[in-house]
Amino acid sequence: MKIELFWDKAQREILNDTSRIRVLAAGRRWGKSTVARLLLIKVSQEYPGSKIWYVAPSYAKAMSEMRKLKACKAFMQLVKRS
């Protein structure tokens, strides 16, 4: 299953970077969490069955992001297939 992803120019630059580890320093409301979600989806498509970590500053923030990912039905189908 292929999920169509949309991002702006700055987000595209981060998502297309081939570094193993990416560190992003950006201000409030830049879209850092959105980039992280898009990256999780992109990597899960490219490497089915791989283990992917999402690191957040707090448990509450991590759970909030996981709820948003679980709301994406196509992403959950990718995860269930792995």
N, C-alpha and C positions, 0 to 999 in steps of 0.2 A: 504494500500500500504506500502510495506517495502522498505526502501532505504538502500543499502549496504554501510557501512561507513568503511573507512580505516584510521588508525592513527598509529603513532610510539609508542614505549614503554612509554615514558614520557607523551605523550598526553593521552594515555590509562589510566594512573594512575590518571590524572586530571578528565577525563570523567567518570571514574568508582567510583569516590569519592561520597559518599552519603550525604555529607554535604549540607544543604539548601543553604548556601552562600559560594562561593568559591572565594578566592583572590589569584591571581597569580602574582608573581613578577619575571619577566624573562627579559632577554636582547633583543636587537633588533634582528629581523628575527628568533625568536624562534618558532613562529607560534601561538601566542596568539590569533590573530583574527581568524585563522583557527580553533583553539580549540573552540572559542566562537560560530562560525557558526556550527560546528559539534554538540556542546552541544544544540544549538537551535533546530537542526533537531532531535537529539536524544530525547529531552524532548517533542517535538511536536508529535513524534511517540508514546511515552509512555503515555502521558496524552493528548489525543485529546480534543480540545476545551478549553484548559487552556490558561491563559494569560501569556505571556513570555516577559520579558523586556530585551532589549539590551542597555546597557549604554556605551557610547563612550565619549572620551574627547572633541569632537567637533561635531557639526551638520554635517559638511562635511564628517567626518569619519563614522558617523552613516549612512548617506545616501549611502556612498560607499559600506558599508557592506550590506545594504538592497538591493542594486542593484545586488550584487553577489548572495544573497539568492534568489531574484526573478528570476535570471537566471537559478536556479535549478528548472526545471519543476516539478519534483517529489515532492519537498518541497512545491511548490505553490499548488499542488493538495491536499496535506495534510492540508494546511491552508484553502483552499476553502471548504473542507468537514466539518471543525470544526464549 
